[in-house]
Amino acid sequence: MIGNDRLAVRKTYKLYVNGAFPRSESGRTYEVTDTKGHFHGNVAWASRKDARDAVVAARGAFAKWSGATAYNRGQVLYRVAEVMEGRHVQFCEEVASAEGLSTSKARAAVDAAIDRWVWYAGWTDKLAAVLGGSNPVAGPYFDFSTPEPTGVVAVLAPQQSSLLGLVSVLAPVLATGNTAVVVTSKERPIPAVTLAEVLATSDVPGGVVNLLTGDAEELGPWLAEHADVDGIDLTGAPAGRAMEFEREAAGTIKRVVRPPATEPDWTADPGLTRMTPFLETKTVWHPMGV
Amino acid sequence: MTSLFEYAPAPESRSIVSIAPSYGLFIDGEFVDGTGESFKTVNPATEEVLSEVSAASEADVDRAVRAARKAFEKTWGPMRPADRGKYLFRIARLLQERAREFAVLESLDNGKPIRESRDVDVPLAAAHFFYYAGWADKLDHVGLGTRPRPLGVAGQVIPWNFPLLMLAWKVAPALAAGNTVVLKPAETTPLSALLFAEVCRQADLPAGVVNIVTGAGDTGRAVVEHGDVDKVAFTGSTEVGRSIARAVAGTAKKLTLELGGKAANIVFDDAPIDQAVEGIVQGIFFNQGHVCCAGSRLLVQESIHDEVIASLQRRIGTLRVGDPLDKNTDIGAINSAEQLARIRELSDIGEAEGANRWQPACELPDRGFWFPPTVFTDVSPAHRIARDEVFGPVLSVLTFRTPDEAVAKANNTTYGLSAGIWSEKGSRILQIANQLRAGVVWANTFNKFDPTSPFGGYKQSGYGREGGRHGLAAYLKGADQ
């Protein structure tokens, strides 16, 4: 038992890029408090350069992650749920503190977040059957269509729901074989940092997920216009800026998920709606006979 | 090159079509005059003016959108799905009945060989309507959950390279899903869309379900930016695609884009060479190379480069360039003076940057817009002709040594629409197809299309698919959306 007089060891909250935990190259941090205004920590404040480094890491990780078998990806995502379960108490405390929730509501959010990983883990090896198929063309060809990941996806995570919302936008990007650069909730980043620690110990290859604590308003434009980002989820874009980010994204014909008017109920069944925007369909005409 | 055989001209009669001296817009089931400045459409093979066509102003587009909205709410939306399907079946049959007329008209207005308009464009357009007609009362099975809903009014802007076929790709799935449409055909090829309006009338399609607004970029912009359009579908250049994506940003409009391409056509050393040469020709010279998915970059394995090029040049020497209405013609006219200028400019840049230009000796007609089939060898991946979409009968040849190098070079483009693989080894075909970042991969064939087969690009070739079950998703929303 630890006595009450023990001084706690506090954590340095850092970014998660390419499987490592660097500080921001800018040297910047910002103060994060709980909903009652009590100091929680100085969190790394990701810069434009950090975002660019994260894109490089995500691109580097894409070939291996998208080329992994669907079964393997499913097991890795399931592993994330397993490791999260072991940190259940920590997540509950952090979500309660970040979102100002009662213990029971925080617990429900954490439960749902873990279960969401399990749900998406089960999708990896079913998407091709549900979204693809063979096409009965009028000619001597075996013609078939398969879903494939879009590539590097930038995610502006929800600002309110610090863990369930984050998992709800991140897991579908991974389940479909994409790699991700995520800008977390600005004011509620602590559960995201803990999720990064879970990802780092869950067989998710380095670079597949990169989590940047910081300001979506600042990083959004750079990610939206970045030529090596293939898609962007604007769910957590600050009010009034999403249209501008979508315009930037048009320059490289990015796949865009527009933000909802208000943050949705993250406990609702997401269906396929968060996976199909970041999937391409490839159609192959294979000759028969000749 | 002297040809082995002399061909007597075998022109298709143009008496089957009657082109009016002027055309209005097709709005709410009626032909009406547009209030914009009218424009001339010419036969690119002769520069003869075919007709004068109304340009739709913003006010005209607004009328068309209001007609489409009314039809969506009053007739087409509430209609029994099976009846919507029957209308589409009717349209498919009418297209088949009037197929020759459409083919001749298309070749006159577009410049493409009658062999292609007759055997490809028109039959495929009818097939698309026939295919999507069958979907109209089966939307619960598309994969969007039960009772998916149409989006409303679709604004559609299509290009000049396959005028009727692109109309079919856009209109058929939109109507099958229960939407109504406002379609803008390309400025240089409006006539087959206006003949299609007549087909809609023969089919007794309710007024306002299909509206056709002719015009240039301003008309297209008015369609895309209209506040009461729920869905925008565009086929055309990546540059215009970007501006459309910008224009719909921040709105609730759903967008699909089918844009440019710079497809790699990869020939491995174990390929059937003669068959591959036919495929290379089909890949780049089909429709004068005015094809977004054209196989414009030939990637040939180094060990067979000389053999393939010699055979290719021999074959190109037998291609007949000329009168689009001649049934012997392989390569027709370039669609417009503007496009011809772009092809010339990029070809000159290709030469200036150090690639070797080869063209067969071929006589081109004195009038009209023509460009001979062209092959550039010694092309480096950095050359403009290896990177930019030429949209003409110009092939750039690059080489590779290993399959990995072929894949790397094939994927070294901002586009990702299509690709070709030539090999006798099925397992190799599937492995390479798996590694290519392209929406359509043809193996031992090229430029094949089918209504059941989803078509569309990766990367800056756009998003969304046309054809198949996937093509309907662009015009429907699920219960959870």
Contacts between the chains, C-beta under 8 A, distances in Angstrom:
chain1	res1	chain2	res2	distance
A	130	B	143	6.8
A	131	B	143	7.2
A	133	B	469	7.5
A	135	B	450	6.9
A	135	B	452	4.4
A	135	B	453	4.4
A	135	B	454	7.2
A	135	B	468	5.7
A	136	B	452	5.4
A	137	B	448	7.5
A	137	B	450	3.8
A	137	B	452	5.7
A	137	B	453	5.3
A	138	B	127	7.5
A	138	B	450	6.0
A	139	B	448	6.7
A	139	B	450	7.1
A	141	B	445	7.2
A	141	B	448	7.2
A	143	B	450	7.0
A	143	B	452	7.6
A	143	B	453	5.2
A	145	B	453	7.4
A	145	B	454	5.1
A	145	B	468	6.9
A	145	B	470	7.0
A	150	B	458	7.8
A	230	B	459	7.1
A	242	B	250	6.8
A	243	B	249	5.3
A	243	B	250	2.9
A	244	B	249	7.9
A	246	B	245	7.8
A	246	B	249	3.7
A	246	B	250	6.1
A	247	B	246	4.8
A	247	B	249	4.5
A	247	B	250	7.7
A	249	B	245	7.6
A	249	B	249	7.9
A	250	B	242	5.2
A	250	B	243	7.8
A	250	B	245	3.4
A	250	B	246	4.4
A	250	B	249	6.3
A	251	B	242	6.1
A	252	B	414	7.9
A	252	B	460	6.3
A	253	B	238	6.8
A	253	B	241	6.3
A	253	B	242	6.6
A	253	B	245	6.5
A	253	B	257	6.7
A	253	B	259	6.9
A	253	B	459	7.1
A	253	B	460	4.5
A	253	B	461	7.8
A	253	B	462	6.3
A	253	B	463	7.0
A	255	B	463	5.7
A	256	B	249	8.0
A	269	B	480	7.6
A	271	B	145	7.3
A	271	B	478	7.0
A	271	B	480	4.8
A	273	B	478	7.5
A	273	B	480	6.1
A	273	B	481	6.4
A	276	B	473	7.8
A	280	B	439	6.5
A	280	B	458	5.1
A	280	B	463	8.0
A	281	B	439	6.7
A	281	B	454	5.2
A	281	B	456	6.9
A	281	B	465	5.2
A	281	B	470	5.6
A	282	B	433	7.6
A	282	B	436	8.0
A	282	B	438	7.2
A	282	B	439	6.1
A	282	B	440	7.6
A	282	B	441	6.7
A	282	B	458	7.9
A	283	B	439	6.6
A	283	B	440	5.0
A	283	B	441	7.2
A	283	B	453	5.5
A	283	B	454	5.2
A	283	B	455	6.8
A	284	B	430	7.5
A	284	B	433	4.7
A	284	B	440	7.9
A	284	B	441	4.7
A	284	B	443	6.9
A	285	B	440	7.5
A	285	B	441	7.0
A	285	B	442	4.8
A	285	B	443	6.1
A	285	B	445	6.0
A	285	B	448	5.8
A	285	B	453	7.5
A	286	B	426	7.1
A	286	B	429	6.2
A	286	B	430	7.0
A	286	B	433	7.7
A	286	B	443	5.2
A	287	B	443	5.8
A	287	B	444	4.4
A	287	B	445	6.5
A	290	B	275	7.7
A	290	B	444	7.1
